[in-house]
Amino acid sequence: MLAFAFGLIHGLGFASVMIESGAVSQSVALGLFGFNLGVELGQLAFVAAVLPLFVLLGRRAVLARRSGAAMSLLLIALGAYWFAERAADLGLA
């Protein structure tokens, strides 16, 4: 339920920004479908690029644990940076 709620709020945020920017002025449904399709294809391309690395790391348990922790820390740092950047743009920081 939490993932569904987050996804719904996230999607509605994208939809409102796209509508306000005029990116989907003629057909809202078609514009949103195209945007979401592009996002999903980008995610698939990323997974296809890193999957061989994960398979190799998965064969070594110690390396897999360490690399998983390192990737988690990297994602946390990126998320914090983007949050701070957007908060500053909104005048919240």
N, C-alpha and C positions, 0 to 999 in steps of 0.2 A: 504494500500500500504506500509505503514511504517513497519508493522509487517511482511509482505511478504519479503520486502527487508532485514530486520534484520535476518529473518529465513534463507533466501538464503545465505547471507554472513556467517552466523554461520555454516550452513551445509557444505558449501564449505571449511571452515576452518577445520572442523572435517575431511572431506574427504581427504584434502591434508596431514594432520598429519597422518592419518591412512595409506595412500599410502606410505608416506616417512618412516614410521616405519616398513613397510612390513606386517602389520596386514591383509591386503587384497591383497596379491600378486597374487593369482590364479584367483579369480573372484571379481572384484571391486564391481560390482552391488550386488552380494550376501553378501559380507562382509559389505557393507554399510547398506543393508537391515537388516541384523542381528543386527548391532550396533543400528540402529534406533528403531528396535523392542524392544531391551533391554531397551533403554531409555524410550520409551513409556510405557512399562510394569512397570518400576520403578516409573514413575509418577502416573500411575493408582494405584499402591500399596500404595503410599504415600497418595493420595486422599482418598482411602478407609480407611486408618488408621485414618485420621483426620476428616473425614466427620461427624462421630457421635458427635465429640466435637463442630463442627460448627453448627450442628443442635441444640444442647443444648444451645449454646451461642446465636443463632438467636432468641430464644424465649424470651430473655431479651435484649431489645433494648440498654439500657445503657451499659451493659456488652459487647454487640456485637461491639459497637462503640469503646470502650476502647481497647478491645482485637484486633480489626482490626488495630488500630493505633499502638499498641505495636508490632504486627506481621510485620507491614510495616517498623517500625524502625529497627527491628531485621534483616529483609531482606536487608535494606539499609546498615546496618553495615557489614553484611556478604559480600555483593557485594563490598563494599569499601575495605574490608580486602583482598579479592581475587584479586581485581584489583591491589592493592598495592603490593601484593606478586608477581603477574605475571610481573608487571612493574619492580620490583627489579630484578627478574630473567633475564629480557631482558636488564638490565643495564640502564633503563630509570629513575630510582629513585635514 
